[in-house]
């Protein structure tokens, strides 16, 4: 497998791990039914959602770093290639979408990790005690966005590198149909003059 395929596989694997850990954090998050009240204080059970969400965010960050390090300077590639080409425009769109989904996913995963790991968070309202729990779907949305970020990152890398490959393998342009050929008959020696012709010149 060539280097390009290995890198895409590695980034896709990181995206799968990130999405899987995010969904696992969603399943293991603290639910309202698991919170109890002891002496007027909310008691939360231990949950692996914190560790899982951090793993999801870390693998997503690693994949983003690998993609951007491998593609190098995006503006430099624009100067080397034709900026109006369709491949460069597609690569730019994939890059923007990858970064938007990456930032949103990181924000949701880290926010969910912080909110899920609270202790003793209670709200007194209308004479009652309410315990805070994170809303369902935060980790799940972060997991979906992390997978999308990895996918668009791979598309961005492949599109940008396919442009460079197409440019290097461009066919040689036609030279106008000009064909150089050797003469079929040897040319006569201009320095040699026939004897009869020389005599005729003298008499004339």
N, C-alpha and C positions, 0 to 999 in steps of 0.2 A: 504494500500500500504506500502511495507516495506521501510526501510531507503534507500536502494540502488536505488529503483525505484524513490523515491521522489527526491533524489539528481540528478539523470539523467534527470528527468523531469525539474527540476529547471535550470540546465545548458542548456538544450535544449531550454527552454523558453528564457533565456538570449541570446542565439545565434539567435533566431528568432527576438527578439527585436533589437539586434545589426544589423542584416542584413536588417531589415525593415527600421531602421533609416538611414542606409547607402544608401539604394536605394532612400529614401525620400530626402536625401541631394543631390543625383545626379539629381533628378528631379528639385529641387529648387535652384540649383547652378546658379551663375550669367552667363548669356549668352552674347555673343558679341553684339547681337541685343539690349540688354538692357542698354548698356553703352552709354553715351552721352558725347559730348564735350562742355564745357563751358569755354570760355576765354582761350582756349588752354590747358585745363586740363580735364582729364578723370573723369567723375562722375559716380560712381557705385551705383546701387540701393541696398536697404536693402534686405538681403536674410537670411532665417532661416537655410541655409545649415551649417553655423558655429555651431549652437546649436545642430543640428541633428547629425553632424559628431562627436561632442564631446560625445553625448549620446551613439552613436554607439561604440566609442572607450571605454567608461567607462563600459558599460555592457559586452563588450568582455573581458576586463581586469578582471572584477568581476568573470565571468565564469571560466577563466583560474586559478584564485586564488583558487576558490572553488575546482576545480578538483585536483590541485596539493596539496592542504592542505588535502584533503580527502584520497589521495593515499599515502601520507607520503613520507618517504625516499625511493626512487626507488632502490638505491644500497643495502639498508638493506633488501628489499624484495628479491633481487637477491641472497643474501647470505642465506636467509631462505629457498628459493625454489631452484629447480634445474635450473641452469643458461642455460643449453642446451635445456630446454623444449621448445616446439613450442609456448606455451602460453606466456612465457616470451619474446620470440623473437618478437611475434606479438605486445605485449604491448610496447616494445621498439620502434618498427617502428611507431606505432600510436602516441607515445609520441613525437618523432622527427618531424613527419609531423604536429602535432598539434602546436608545438612551431614555426616551420618555417612559417606556415600560419598565426599564431598569430602575429609574429613580422612584417611580410609583411603587414598584414591588418592594424595594429596599425600605421605603418609608412605612409601608403597611406591615412588613414583617417585624421591623424593629419596634414600631409603635405597639403592635400586638404583643410582642414579648414583654415590653415594659408594663402594659396595662394588665396582662394576665398574671403577673408575678406580684401583685399588690398584697399587702397584709393589713388587716384591721381597717379596711376602708368601709365606713358605714356613713349613711346619710340619715339625719333625723328630719322627718317630714310628716306633718299632720299627726303628730303623736306616735309615729311608727319608726322603725329602724329598717333601712333599706341597704342591702349589701351590693356593692358595685361588681359587676362581671362584664367582661368584654363581649361585645355583640357578636353573634355568629356571622361567619362569612369573611372576617378580616383576613385570617390566615389563608383561606381558600382563594380569595381574590389575589392575594400576594403570590400564591403558588402558580396560579394561571398566568399572571403577568410575568413571573420569572421564566416560565417556559416560553412565552412569546418573545421575551427579550433575547433568550438564547437562540431561538429560531431565526429571528430577524438579524441577529449578529452573524450567524452563519451565512445567511443570504447576502449580507453586506460584504463579508470577506470573499465569498465566491464571485460575486459580481465585479468587485474591484479588481480581483486577480484575473478574471477572464478577459477583462479589457486589455491588461498588459500582455496577456498571451496572444490575443488576436492581433495586437499591434506588432509584436515581434515576429509573427508568422505571416505577415502581410505579403501577398504575391508581388513579384517584381513587375513593374508596369511595362507595357508594350513599347517597344522602341520605334514604332511607326512602320514596321514591316521591312526595315532596311536589312538586307542580307549581304554580307561581305563574302565574295567568292574569288578564287584564284583564276587568272586568265587561262583559257583552254589552249591557246597557241602561244609559243614563246615569241617575244618581240624581237625584231631584228636589231642588230648592233648598229646604232646610228653612226658610229665612227668608221665603219667599213664601207667602202665605195667600190663598185664594180669597175674593172679596168676599162671596159668599153665605154662606160659612161664617163670615165675620167678623160679619155681621149677625145670624146665628143665635146666636152667642155672646153678643151684647149683649142680645137679647131674653130669653135664658135667665137 
